Amino acid sequence: MTTPEQKTEYHQDTAEIGTHELMDCLLLLAGLEGRPTSLSALSSGLPLVDGKLTPELFNRAANRAGLASILLARQLDNIPQEVLPCVLLLNNGQAVVLSSLDAELQLAVLTDPHDNTCLLYTSPSPRDS
């Protein structure tokens, strides 16, 4: 288990992250935070890798939208409500926006940036393991 302050490894293979998946998440997040912006405003002049926003460049793009960000590895149950909504880099390389989290009910609402589909994630109970 990681502590909130501990930085750890994350999925670095940008070839497996969708063409603009992180950027789409950032655009969605900016809109949710009342700071709508555009792809060109966030990416202009950034050294994109194969046209993609990388996790390393995410902070710079977020700053352009007036948002602060930090790259941390955390378990879902260690994400405080105060940082929601936030962008999650999943182990499979997918990026989604976490907009709601209820630890007591073990529910999370994730939004896929490609089609704005909301996904309800439930954590398996100990008896299901």
Secondary structure, DSSP 8 states (H G I E B T S, - for coil): ---TT--------GGGS-TTHHHHHHHHHHHHTT----HHHHHTT---BTTB--HHHHHHHHHHTT---------GGG--GGG-SEEEE-TTS-EEEEEEEETTTTEEEEEETTTTEEEEEE---GGG-
